[in-house]
């Protein structure tokens, strides 16, 4: 794999810890997904995201779950919804996604470094 990033390029990606505070159905999505509202603390605030994680996560178990997301991508139109951050996860062999999460409690907005 020869697609190397410089350290400066990596530092431009702003990955923060957030807590999911609202989970809604997203029937208009082409692929099965949830609409999420995520609290990233006072500095960043609340952002919306669409996440294709229904294979492993039910609506009620996502509420108050700590996640990691890229918060400095431009907003992306996904059907009638605007996603404001990219929730991070690991693709499985069947293309399902397991969330990337801190293993201990971290304050909302903490930056991955």
PASEBA-1860 file (N, C-alpha, C; in nm, 3 decimals):
! residues 113
1> XXXXXXXX> 0.085/-0.119/0.000/0.000/0.000/0.000/0.088/0.123/0.000 ~ 0.094/0.191/-0.111/0.185/0.304/-0.127/0.119/0.440/-0.114 ~ -0.003/0.445/-0.066/-0.075/0.572/-0.056/-0.047/0.635/0.080 ~ 0.076/0.683/0.102/0.117/0.736/0.230/0.073/0.880/0.249 ~ 0.026/0.911/0.370/-0.008/1.047/0.409/0.111/1.108/0.482 ~ 0.123/1.237/0.472/0.222/1.304/0.556/0.159/1.326/0.693 ~ 0.242/1.350/0.793/0.192/1.378/0.927/0.103/1.502/0.925 ~ 0.141/1.602/0.848/0.062/1.725/0.837/-0.077/1.696/0.779
9> XXXXXXXX> -0.086/1.605/0.682/-0.217/1.569/0.626/-0.303/1.500/0.731 ~ -0.245/1.409/0.807/-0.320/1.340/0.913/-0.372/1.439/1.016 ~ -0.289/1.535/1.053/-0.330/1.634/1.154/-0.448/1.719/1.108 ~ -0.473/1.725/0.979/-0.586/1.804/0.928/-0.720/1.732/0.949 ~ -0.716/1.601/0.970/-0.839/1.525/0.992/-0.876/1.540/1.140 ~ -0.991/1.600/1.167/-1.034/1.629/1.303/-1.130/1.519/1.351 ~ -1.076/1.423/1.426/-1.155/1.312/1.478/-1.185/1.340/1.625 ~ -1.315/1.341/1.657/-1.359/1.374/1.792/-1.450/1.268/1.849
17> XXXXXXXX> -1.456/1.264/1.980/-1.547/1.174/2.051/-1.679/1.247/2.069 ~ -1.788/1.175/2.041/-1.921/1.230/2.063/-2.011/1.127/2.128 ~ -2.127/1.172/2.173/-2.228/1.084/2.231/-2.356/1.098/2.150 ~ -2.411/0.984/2.109/-2.535/0.985/2.031/-2.650/1.023/2.124 ~ -2.723/1.130/2.088/-2.833/1.177/2.173/-2.970/1.157/2.109 ~ -2.973/1.123/1.980/-3.101/1.097/1.913/-3.078/1.002/1.797 ~ -3.168/0.906/1.780/-3.160/0.807/1.672/-3.296/0.801/1.605 ~ -3.298/0.818/1.472/-3.423/0.816/1.398/-3.413/0.723/1.278
25> XXXXXXXX> -3.528/0.672/1.237/-3.536/0.595/1.114/-3.496/0.684/0.996 ~ -3.448/0.623/0.889/-3.411/0.696/0.767/-3.465/0.615/0.648 ~ -3.598/0.615/0.631/-3.659/0.531/0.527/-3.621/0.572/0.385 ~ -3.580/0.697/0.366/-3.543/0.744/0.232/-3.404/0.700/0.187 ~ -3.324/0.648/0.278/-3.187/0.607/0.245/-3.189/0.488/0.149 ~ -3.097/0.490/0.051/-3.086/0.377/-0.042/-3.039/0.250/0.028 ~ -2.944/0.265/0.120/-2.897/0.153/0.202/-2.946/0.177/0.343 ~ -2.983/0.071/0.411/-3.038/0.078/0.546/-2.946/0.160/0.638
33> XXXXXXXX> -3.002/0.264/0.702/-2.920/0.354/0.784/-3.006/0.418/0.893 ~ -2.937/0.468/0.994/-2.999/0.549/1.099/-2.962/0.696/1.076 ~ -3.050/0.786/1.115/-3.017/0.928/1.126/-2.980/0.952/1.272 ~ -2.863/1.010/1.294/-2.811/1.031/1.429/-2.792/1.179/1.458 ~ -2.813/1.216/1.582/-2.769/1.346/1.634/-2.665/1.314/1.740 ~ -2.551/1.382/1.728/-2.436/1.348/1.812/-2.387/1.474/1.883 ~ -2.370/1.465/2.013/-2.321/1.577/2.094/-2.169/1.569/2.102 ~ -2.103/1.673/2.049/-1.957/1.681/2.052/-1.908/1.786/2.153
41> XXXXXXXX> -1.990/1.824/2.249/-1.948/1.918/2.351/-1.965/2.062/2.309 ~ -1.927/2.154/2.400/-1.951/2.296/2.380/-1.880/2.355/2.259 ~ -1.758/2.316/2.232/-1.680/2.374/2.123/-1.741/2.346/1.986 ~ -1.786/2.223/1.964/-1.837/2.182/1.833/-1.989/2.178/1.830 ~ -2.051/2.138/1.939/-2.196/2.133/1.947/-2.252/2.001/1.896 ~ -2.375/2.006/1.851/-2.446/1.888/1.804/-2.441/1.883/1.652 ~ -2.405/1.766/1.599/-2.399/1.746/1.454/-2.486/1.626/1.417 ~ -2.531/1.627/1.291/-2.612/1.517/1.239/-2.527/1.428/1.149
49> XXXXXXXX> -2.564/1.300/1.147/-2.495/1.206/1.059/-2.591/1.095/1.021 ~ -2.565/1.036/0.906/-2.634/0.915/0.863/-2.532/0.802/0.875 ~ -2.574/0.691/0.935/-2.480/0.581/0.956/-2.544/0.449/0.917 ~ -2.475/0.375/0.832/-2.522/0.244/0.786/-2.475/0.135/0.883 ~ -2.536/0.137/1.001/-2.493/0.046/1.109/-2.609/-0.038/1.163 ~ -2.718/-0.046/1.088/-2.837/-0.118/1.135/-2.815/-0.269/1.150 ~ -2.718/-0.324/1.079/-2.692/-0.468/1.089/-2.652/-0.510/1.231 ~ -2.585/-0.421/1.304/-2.534/-0.457/1.436/-2.591/-0.375/1.551
57> XXXXXXXX> -2.664/-0.266/1.520/-2.709/-0.176/1.626/-2.857/-0.144/1.613 ~ -2.933/-0.170/1.721/-3.074/-0.133/1.727/-3.085/0.012/1.773 ~ -3.197/0.072/1.742/-3.220/0.213/1.773/-3.198/0.243/1.921 ~ -3.257/0.164/2.009/-3.249/0.193/2.153/-3.109/0.170/2.211 ~ -3.030/0.081/2.153/-2.897/0.057/2.208/-2.795/0.162/2.161 ~ -2.831/0.242/2.059/-2.741/0.347/2.013/-2.750/0.474/2.098 ~ -2.865/0.496/2.160/-2.884/0.615/2.241/-2.782/0.618/2.354 ~ -2.711/0.729/2.368/-2.607/0.752/2.470/-2.479/0.674/2.445
65> XXXXXXXX> -2.465/0.612/2.328/-2.341/0.541/2.295/-2.232/0.642/2.255 ~ -2.112/0.622/2.306/-1.997/0.706/2.270/-1.939/0.654/2.139 ~ -1.912/0.748/2.047/-1.859/0.712/1.915/-1.744/0.806/1.880 ~ -1.679/0.778/1.769/-1.577/0.868/1.715/-1.621/0.907/1.574 ~ -1.592/1.032/1.537/-1.634/1.081/1.405/-1.540/1.188/1.356 ~ -1.531/1.199/1.223/-1.459/1.310/1.160/-1.558/1.427/1.156 ~ -1.519/1.540/1.215/-1.611/1.654/1.226/-1.578/1.770/1.132 ~ -1.471/1.758/1.053/-1.435/1.871/0.968/-1.446/1.843/0.818
73> XXXXXXXX> -1.527/1.744/0.779/-1.563/1.728/0.638/-1.674/1.828/0.607 ~ -1.687/1.870/0.481/-1.801/1.956/0.448/-1.931/1.875/0.459 ~ -2.044/1.943/0.484/-2.172/1.871/0.489/-2.197/1.796/0.359 ~ -2.264/1.680/0.371/-2.290/1.595/0.254/-2.439/1.566/0.245 ~ -2.496/1.592/0.129/-2.637/1.563/0.106/-2.656/1.414/0.083 ~ -2.741/1.351/0.164/-2.773/1.209/0.150/-2.925/1.202/0.138 ~ -2.974/1.198/0.015/-3.118/1.206/-0.008/-3.169/1.338/0.048 ~ -3.274/1.336/0.131/-3.329/1.460/0.187/-3.256/1.506/0.314
81> XXXXXXXX> -3.149/1.438/0.351/-3.081/1.460/0.478/-2.942/1.517/0.453 ~ -2.897/1.608/0.540/-2.760/1.661/0.531/-2.680/1.604/0.647 ~ -2.575/1.529/0.613/-2.485/1.471/0.712/-2.372/1.570/0.738 ~ -2.345/1.597/0.866/-2.247/1.699/0.904/-2.118/1.641/0.959 ~ -2.112/1.509/0.977/-1.990/1.445/1.025/-1.991/1.301/0.977 ~ -1.875/1.236/0.983/-1.861/1.097/0.939/-1.832/1.009/1.061 ~ -1.931/0.929/1.099/-1.913/0.834/1.210/-1.818/0.725/1.163 ~ -1.720/0.691/1.246/-1.617/0.595/1.207/-1.649/0.453/1.253
89> XXXXXXXX> -1.614/0.358/1.167/-1.636/0.219/1.199/-1.550/0.129/1.114 ~ -1.557/0.001/1.144/-1.476/-0.099/1.075/-1.567/-0.187/0.990 ~ -1.536/-0.197/0.859/-1.612/-0.284/0.769/-1.579/-0.429/0.798 ~ -1.684/-0.511/0.802/-1.670/-0.656/0.818/-1.674/-0.721/0.679 ~ -1.644/-0.849/0.672/-1.643/-0.920/0.544/-1.776/-0.909/0.469 ~ -1.887/-0.896/0.542/-2.018/-0.887/0.478/-2.060/-0.742/0.450 ~ -1.966/-0.647/0.463/-1.987/-0.503/0.443/-2.067/-0.436/0.554 ~ -2.099/-0.507/0.660/-2.160/-0.443/0.775/-2.051/-0.364/0.849
97> XXXXXXXX> -2.093/-0.276/0.940/-1.998/-0.187/1.007/-2.010/-0.200/1.158 ~ -1.894/-0.211/1.224/-1.883/-0.209/1.370/-1.825/-0.073/1.407 ~ -1.891/-0.002/1.498/-1.848/0.132/1.536/-1.709/0.134/1.599 ~ -1.632/0.238/1.568/-1.505/0.266/1.636/-1.541/0.351/1.758 ~ -1.500/0.301/1.877/-1.540/0.367/2.001/-1.426/0.368/2.100 ~ -1.422/0.469/2.188/-1.323/0.465/2.296/-1.358/0.354/2.394 ~ -1.258/0.293/2.458/-1.287/0.184/2.551/-1.307/0.234/2.694 ~ -1.289/0.362/2.716/-1.318/0.425/2.846/-1.395/0.555/2.818
105> XXXXXXXX> -1.465/0.605/2.919/-1.540/0.728/2.903/-1.446/0.845/2.877 ~ -1.481/0.923/2.776/-1.403/1.040/2.735/-1.502/1.155/2.720 ~ -1.460/1.277/2.752/-1.554/1.389/2.743/-1.587/1.416/2.596 ~ -1.711/1.461/2.574/-1.754/1.495/2.440/-1.665/1.605/2.381 ~ -1.623/1.586/2.258/-1.537/1.683/2.190/-1.390/1.653/2.202 ~ -1.351/1.555/2.284/-1.209/1.521/2.295/-1.157/1.481/2.158 ~ -1.038/1.530/2.125/-0.979/1.506/1.994/-0.887/1.384/1.995 ~ -0.900/1.301/1.892/-0.808/1.189/1.876/-0.673/1.245/1.833
113> X> -0.569/1.202/1.897/-0.438/1.257/1.863/-0.331/1.153/1.861
END
